[in-house]
Amino acid sequence: MRKLLVLALGIFATFPAFAQDESTLDVFGGYSYLHVSPGNRFPGANTNGWEAQATVNVTEYVGVTADFDGHYGSVARIGGHDYNFLFGPTLFRRSDYLTPFAHLLFGASHAGGNGSSGTAFAWAIGGGFDWNIKPNLAVRLGQLDYLANHFAGTTQNNFRYSVGVVFRFHS
């Protein structure tokens, strides 16, 4: 896992040279809600946590995103946590007031609770809207993602909703 993170950060370090004059880097941070659906054996659960993203804008409409989150709560009365480490392309269309975006992300999910933990392949598809307050500041009105992973032979079909602040850095 550590090697994957170092490789991804190394790749991200090379992208700003290809970006346009708009923003070269968008950094998001905020609150995240995750509805966990761990399959047929357990009922779903609602968890709360945080999400952070960094998107390097390669062109006027395309970026590469690193997405990290952490959620905390309980499923079937077992307290636990879920961390996701996802990477992939993001498409967006900037306007003066609103920036809609969509992304497809791949990576890993690490879940633990009750003294055990595991890591599995994960992917997410979703998008949202940023309200542009200033050239370097936006409010993420909402981001909705379908987030899937596969733990212990069971596919989890999770939904994540996030809100927060986006800082835009220009070259």
N, C-alpha and C positions, 0 to 999 in steps of 0.2 A: 504494500500500500504506500509506503514511504517513497519507494522508487517511482511509482506512478505520479505522485504529487510533485516530486522534483522534476520529472520529465515534463509535466504539464506547465509548471512555472517557467521552465527553460524555453518552451515553445512560445508561451505568452510574451516573454521578454523580447522576442524578435518581431512581433506584429506591429508595434507602433510606427515603425518606419514605413509601413504600407498604408496607413490611415489617411483620410482626407482632412481638410482644414476644420471640419465641424468638431465634434469631440473625438478624441482618440481613445479615451477610457471612460467608461461609466461604472461607478461603484454604487451598489445598492445595499442597504441594510435595513432590517425591520423585523416586525412581528410576523410569525407564521403559525397557522393552524393546520394540523394534519389529522384527517380522519383515516385511521388505520383499519383496514379490513383484512385480518389475518387468515382468511379462508373459512371453511365450514366448521372447523373444530372450535373456534372461539368467536364470541360476538365482537362487533366493531367497537372502536374506542376513539374518543376525541382527545387529542393531545395538543399542547401549546408549546411554542418555542421561538426560535429565531431563524432568520435566513440571511445570508450574505452572498452577493454576486459581484463578479468583476467581468465586464464585457469589453474586449478590445475590438474597436470598430475598424474593420479591414477595408470596407468601402462605405459609400454613402448609405447603403441599405443592408449590409451584412456585417455581423460581428461574430466573435468566438467568445463563448461564455464559460466561466468557471463558477459553479453554484455549490454552496455548502449550507447545510442546515442542521439543526438539532432540535428534537422534540422530546417532551417528557410527559409521562402520564402512566396510566395502567390499562392493561388488557386482561380481562378475566381475573381481576383483583390482584394482578401481579404488576408491581411498579417497574418501570423500565425507561429506556431511552432508545432513540433511533437517530442516527447520523447518516446523512447522505452526502456523497462527494461526486458531483456530476459535471460533465464537460460536453460542449457541443456547439453547433451553429445557432445563431439568432438572426432573424430577419426583422427589420423595423422600417417604419416610414415616419420620418420626423415632419412635424408641421410647427407653426408658431406656438400653438397651445397644447397639442396632444401628440404623444408618440405611441402608437400601437405597436406591439411586438409579438412574435411567436418564436418558440425555440423547441429543439429536439435535443435532449441531453442523455448521455450515457455515463455510467460509472459504477459505484459501489454503494451499498447500504450496510451499515453496521448497527445491529440491534442487540440490546442486552437487558437483562432483568433477572431477578431471583437467583443471582450467582452464576448465570450462564450468559454467553454471548455468541454471536456469529456474524459473518460477513457474507454478503451475496451480491450478485450482479443486480444492478438497478437501472431503470431508464425512466425518463419523464418527457411528456409532451404537453405543451401549454402555451400560455401567453398572457398578455395583459395590456394595461394602459398606464402611461406616465403623463401627468399633468405638468407641463413645462412652466415653472414659475419665473426663472431667469435662465440665461444661457448656460450657467453652471450648476443649476439646482432644479430638481423636479420632485414631485410627490408621486409615488407609485400608488395609484388609486386602487389597484387590485391586480393580482397575478393568480391565475388558477391553473393548476397542473394536475394531470393524471400521472401518478407515480407508481410504478410497478416494480416488484422484486420477488424473489423466490427463496424462501427460507424453509428448511426441513421438509422439502417435498411439497410445500404449499405455496401457491401463488398469492401474493397480496396485491389487491387492487385498491390503492390509496388515492385520496384526493387532498391536495395541498392548496391553501389560500394564504397569500402574503400581502402585506401593505408596509410602506415605509418611505424612506427618503433615498433619492438618487443624486449623487454628486457627479458632475461631468467635468472632465479634465480635457483641456484643449492643448494642441501642440503649438 
